[in-house]
Amino acid sequence: MRRQFFRFAVVGGVGFVVDISVFSLCLYAMNMPTTLSRVVAFLVAVGVTWLGNRIYTFGSSADVWPQLKRFAISAFISMVPNFLVFHLVLAHLGENVITHMLAFVLGVATGLCSNFALNTFWVFKEKSPS
């Protein structure tokens, strides 16, 4: 389980870099609204982390579409506390580059535990041979 968590964290780190990069690109370079930037970045990061977790973390060979559906559901469940913290931080501290990054990091950290649990025990759990 420890090795699996380490690999999950590595994939999560890559996902985090993708997530915050896309968020910053959307918000600052494309002048998209904050919430829309966050949603677009989240969706891109979901795709990256699903692929990384499927191949690297869990070495899964399960059917792609049912697993991707479970992954998306778990990502959206974990998105709730992530986005809630993100918006609470911005609501209390205002919006600027520093608060955007702080809100982003705190939001992602909030969703980490539920995301790992859902991925380990539901999304990538291989069925026992019958």
C-alpha positions in Angstrom: 0.0 0.0 0.0 2.9 2.4 0.8 4.4 1.8 -2.7 1.0 2.3 -4.3 0.5 5.6 -2.4 4.0 6.8 -3.5 3.1 6.1 -7.1 -0.3 7.7 -6.7 1.5 10.8 -5.3 3.9 10.9 -8.3 1.0 10.7 -10.7 -0.8 13.3 -8.6 2.3 15.5 -8.8 2.3 15.4 -12.5 -1.5 16.0 -12.5 -1.0 18.9 -10.2 1.6 20.5 -12.5 -0.8 20.0 -15.5 -3.8 21.3 -13.5 -2.1 24.5 -12.2 -0.5 25.1 -15.6 -3.7 24.8 -17.5 -5.5 26.9 -14.8 -2.8 29.7 -15.1 -2.9 29.6 -18.9 -6.7 29.9 -19.0 -6.9 32.5 -16.3 -3.9 34.8 -17.1 -3.1 34.2 -20.8 -6.7 33.6 -22.1 -8.4 35.9 -19.6 -11.1 33.2 -18.8 -13.2 33.6 -15.6 -11.6 32.0 -12.5 -14.2 29.3 -12.1 -14.2 28.3 -15.8 -10.4 28.3 -15.7 -10.5 25.9 -12.7 -13.1 23.6 -14.4 -11.1 23.4 -17.7 -7.9 22.7 -15.8 -9.6 20.1 -13.6 -10.9 18.2 -16.6 -7.5 18.1 -18.3 -5.9 16.9 -15.1 -8.5 14.2 -14.7 -7.5 12.7 -18.1 -3.8 12.9 -17.3 -4.1 11.3 -13.8 -6.5 8.6 -15.0 -4.0 7.4 -17.6 -1.0 7.7 -15.2 -2.8 5.8 -12.4 -4.1 3.2 -14.8 -0.6 2.5 -16.2 1.9 3.4 -13.4 0.1 3.3 -10.0 -2.2 0.4 -10.4 -1.0 -1.4 -13.6 -4.6 -2.0 -14.5 -5.7 -4.1 -17.4 -9.5 -3.8 -16.6 -11.9 -2.7 -19.3 -11.2 1.0 -20.1 -14.6 2.5 -20.3 -16.1 1.2 -17.1 -12.9 2.1 -15.3 -12.8 5.6 -16.8 -16.4 6.1 -15.8 -15.6 5.1 -12.1 -12.5 7.4 -12.2 -14.6 10.3 -13.4 -17.2 9.8 -10.7 -14.5 9.5 -8.0 -12.8 12.6 -9.4 -16.0 14.6 -9.3 -16.7 13.4 -5.7 -13.2 14.6 -4.7 -13.8 17.8 -6.7 -16.5 18.9 -4.3 -14.2 19.6 -1.2 -11.4 20.8 -3.6 -13.5 23.5 -5.2 -15.3 24.4 -2.0 -11.9 25.2 -0.3 -10.7 26.9 -3.5 -13.7 29.2 -3.5 -13.8 29.8 0.3 -10.1 31.0 0.2 -10.8 33.4 -2.6 -14.0 34.6 -1.0 -12.1 35.5 2.2 -8.8 36.7 0.7 -9.8 38.2 -2.6 -8.4 37.3 -6.0 -4.8 37.9 -7.0 -1.9 35.7 -8.2 -0.9 34.7 -4.6 -4.4 33.9 -3.4 -5.2 32.0 -6.6 -2.2 29.7 -6.0 -2.9 29.4 -2.3 -6.5 28.5 -2.9 -5.4 26.0 -5.6 -2.9 24.2 -3.4 -5.3 24.1 -0.4 -8.1 22.8 -2.6 -6.1 20.1 -4.2 -4.7 19.0 -0.8 -8.3 18.8 0.6 -9.4 16.4 -2.2 -6.3 14.1 -2.0 -7.4 11.7 0.7 -10.8 11.0 -0.7 -9.3 10.7 -4.1 -6.7 8.1 -3.0 -9.3 6.0 -1.1 -11.8 6.0 -4.0 -9.1 5.1 -6.5 -7.6 2.3 -4.4 -10.8 0.7 -3.2 -13.2 1.3 -6.1 -11.8 2.6 -9.4 -8.7 0.4 -9.8 -9.8 -2.5 -7.6 -9.4 -5.6 -9.7 -12.2 -8.2 -9.4 -11.2 -11.5 -7.9 -11.2 -14.4 -10.4 -14.5 -16.3 -9.9 
